Amino acid sequence: MPFEAVVLNKTSGEGRLRAKSPVDCELQKEYTFIIQAYDCGSGPGGTNWKKSHKAVVHIQVKDVNEFSPAFKESVYKATVTEGKIYDSILQVEAIDEDCSPQYSQICNYEIVTTDVPFAIDRNGNIRNTEKLNYDKQRQYEIMVTAFDCGQKHATEDVLVRVNVKPVCKPGWQDWNRRIEYKPGSGSMPLFPSIHLETCDGPVSSIHTTIELQTNYIGKGCDRETYSEKSLQKLCGASSGAIDLLPSPSATTNWTAGLLMDNNDMIFKFDGKQGAKIPDGIVPKNLTDQFTISLWMKHGPSPGLRAEKETILCNSDKTEMNRHHYALYVHNCRLVFLLRKDFDQADTFRPAEFHWKLDQICDKEWHYYVVNVEFPVVTLYMDGTTYEPYLVTNDWPIHPSHIAMQLTVGACWQGGEVTKPRFAQYFHGSLASLTIRPGKIESQKVISCLQACKEGLDINSLESLGQGIKYHFNPSQSVLVMEGDDIENINQALRKVSYINSRQFPTAGVRRLKISSKVQCFGEDVCISIPDIDAYVMVFQANEPRITISGMDHFARPAAQFESERGVILLPDIRIVSTVTKVEHPVDLKEHDRANKPVVLEEMLHNLDFCDILVIGTELEPKQECLELDHVELQGKHLDATNSTAGYSIYGVDSMHNYEQVLRQIRYRNWYTSATFDRKFRVKCSELNGRYTSNEFNLEVNILHSSNTNFMDHVNHMIVQPQFLQSVHHPEGTISAVHNSVVPSVATIIIIICVSILIFIITLGVYRIRTAHQHSSADSEGSKENEMDWDDSALTITVNPMEKYEKPHQTEEESEEEDDDIEDEDEDTTSAESDESEEEEEEEEEEIVQKGDKQNATRQEQLEWDDSTLPY
């Protein structure tokens, strides 16, 4: 016990109880103990003492208000829904460590923060005094304090954070309306954090449809924009397809007057246009097997009684109005007409095949293929097979000698009218209209030709939750998911991705729409889920720069061009594609943005054609041609066409394969006498001309025998290092070029040499005459001074001209002039021939003695044959 008893007065027996140390009410509120008194005893030693009875002492410790209230939590949080008045949002609680009820109880709470729509009662319950608005304020932070019954307040106020949430609306949450897609990103998730809020509704199952809307991109979606021929080659289609709507050119000019979208080779028909296909493009007899394929976008026909709208028609050119075969739209039905001739059949046979499809008039792009295996005709629409719902029979057409006219976009009416004209015009858009006589296409090829290069995808199908059912449409633009567990549906939707496999996709917006239907347990009225409207922004790809390089100038002897194999035109051609990329260093400052480092990065992609064009006059088929062994095309997706204007290689294939083929093209000329040179131009393309290369020019010179002999003699003094450096040759070809100089250069050298020769002779004649006039008055020394020649002129002679076995015409004229001058001055020169010869010998000796160094240098450049020099 922290108490002791002490005697104050032994006589009176007064004593005192006192604390030996401080007492604390918070440690012990009360003490109870027993005391007893003892007398002093008898005798000096105090023995035989006696004690009193026992007394109980009860001590109660009085409390002092020494402690302040303290809250149990450091921060209180609560969430409320907007638009509601709550009796209690949350309760705060404080405690006081004092021991007495007066000081240990919390008698009051108070909100310290002013101007807030909240109140608190003495029990710590916080409520809102007015309806909260999520749009006005989404979170409130208020400070609260507490008081004990001794009116001592808390040392530290507590923070209460109240979050306001909007009224619960069922729907998809945590998704972005704009999704950015960079080319080459592969499969990119569209909604990585999406989840469905059901507001605690009793949902039993959910059905969700994700739709990628691309009908305004190209022909319904992002497809390869190669030419129809290149696409068919790429998909393995049968050869022999005839393009009836080609890009306008000199050889395919029948589409020049049609409205056209150049980017996607789309032709628009407004009901006023038609195109005549020239005779000979399509054979008259298509046989019992052929294929018609096309892209079509068509809407409802105008007017109450719609007329036939002709896509393709083969009718009589004059006199009559018989339709031999035709493909047309009538009242949103697709009809194919095929009338046999009497020489092919003489019985009642199927003639009209009708298909009724909603897609024919939905103003969307669809791919149609009509496979004819007479008498069976099958329609493929977007890769799906459709049988005709109606087939009508007719008699064959009577034979006649009337020519036929094949047309597109309208039908030619050659008879029954005063003047032949177009009729039954088409309203809509067409593209890639082809006809393939004698063959039909397989469903695999048809699917390849109409395949989209963009669509929806699911990352890691195997990780989809159990009970999730899904289904794609053929073009993968629509995905349907169904499940009974909301969390599994959330996980599945987070794996839905957008993918575009094109290396250079069409930039722009792709719209996304998500619609959902919910079923609830035994509920007649269930929650409604609003649709999601989002979009994918596909960025523009870095445009490639296609560069063609190689040897751009060479000369070969005529015999090589006349040989059976000819001369290879492009032995070292190289095709490289680069893209320009801007680096983004981490420490790049704002004012340095204009000076971002630019990097050229080589990339690999396909080409779809390369043309070798003849510059100048076209090739003369009777004496020259370009050739290629078609074995070089085997194993590649390439084909080639040849004409007098050049050579064209087309098909979707790698740049490496194009290089290999171009390096095997040869030029032959079996009558080279009239040809000295030929110039060619090489140009390549990707995506049907969307990206084109530089124009690589090549000049080929034909060396005839006279030129060859002359060049063998003077090549060491004409060919300069800078000429060799300007042409980049591979090893093994430099020596050939070094020993051959083009005829144009040789002609210039000959003219310069002849001009110098005339000048020297004229100067010599003038000096000889001057010497003759002054010979009587001048001494022998003065004559030597008079005949002091300029050694720079003497060192340039025409010795090579005597070695030139077949002189040029200019050289022959100069020699005739020399003979005239010599005849004219024969008398003058004969009189002083001896004297001039002696003087010239002396001058030559002086020149050799004075200019040994100069002559030694010149002799390294020009090695003269002194035996042929005339004196």
PEKATA-V268840 format. One line per field, one symbol per residue. phi: phi as a letter, one per 20 degrees, with the letter a starting at -180 (. if undefined). psi: psi as a letter, one per 40 degrees, with the letter a starting at -180 (. if undefined). A space follows every 50 residues. Layout:
# PEKATA-V268840
phi = ???
psi = ???
This chain:
# PEKATA-V268840
phi = .ecbdceebffenfcbebefbfdcffebfcccbddbdceendnfemelfc defeceddddeeecfddefcefdebdcbccefmcddfbeacebcccefee ffdeeeeacbeffelcecccefeneeceebfecfffbebcccdccccefe meeffcfdedddeddfggcgrecmcdfddecegnfmedgecfcfbdedlm ffedbccccdceecfedlenaedfdfffffffffemfffnfdeecffgbf ecefefeefbdffcldddddnccbceeffnfdffdemecacdcaeccbdg ffnfdfefdeebbccffbmcceeebbcbdbllcecddbdfeffebccfcg cccdcdcfffcemcfbddcdedcgeecdddclndecefebcdebffeffb dffdceccnadedecmcfcgbfblfedqccblecccfnbdeefffffffd feecrebcflgfefffnedbbdegeldccdcbaddffffgffffefcdcc effcfffpedfccddcccddfldfddfddffddcbdeeffffffdecdcq fdabccfgfffeffemcffcfcfcdccccecdfcffefeffeffdffdce dfcdbeddacdddeenfffegfcbadcbffffefmcecbbccbfeqccdc pebfffffggfffdfdddbecefecdbbcccdbcbcmlnfccefeeecdd ddeefffffffgedffddfdgfffffdedffndfffffeccfgfffffff fffffffffffffffffffffffdffeeefffffffeffffffffecdgg ffeffcffffffffffffffffffdffffffdfffffffffffffffffe cgffffffffecdeeffdfed
psi = hfiihihdhddeehiihihdiiihdddhdiihihiiihaeaiidefifii iaiihhhhhhhhihgeiiihididhhiihihieihhdhdihihiiheidi ddeeiheiihhdhififiihaeeehhiieihihdddheihhihiiihiee fhiidhiihhhhhhiihhhhihifihdhhhhhheeahhidgeeiihheff ighdihhhhhhhheeehbgdahihfiidddddddefiiiehhhegihhad egeeedeihihddefhhhheeeiihhhiiedhidheaehihhiihhhiai iiidghiihhdhhhihdidifhhdiihihhffihhhhhhiidedifihih dhhhhhhdedfefihihhhhhhghehhhhhhfehhhihehhiiiiihiii ehiihhiheihhgeieidhhiiifiihaiiifhihgieiiiiddddddde hieiaiihhgdeeiiiehhihiidefehhhihiehddddddddeehihhh eidgihiahhiihhiihhiihfhdhiihhiihhaihhhihihhihhhhia hehiiiiddddeideahhdgdfihhihiihihigidfhideeddfhhhhh hhihiiieihhhihhaiiihdeeiihihhedeeieifiiiiiieeahhhi ihiiddddddddeehihihegedehdiihihhhiihffedhiiihhhhhh hhhidddddddddedeedhidddddehhiiieedddddehiidddddddd dddddddddddddddddddddddedddiidddddddfgihedddehifdd ddehdgiiddddddddddddddddfddddddfdddddddddddddddddd fddddddddddhhigeeehi.
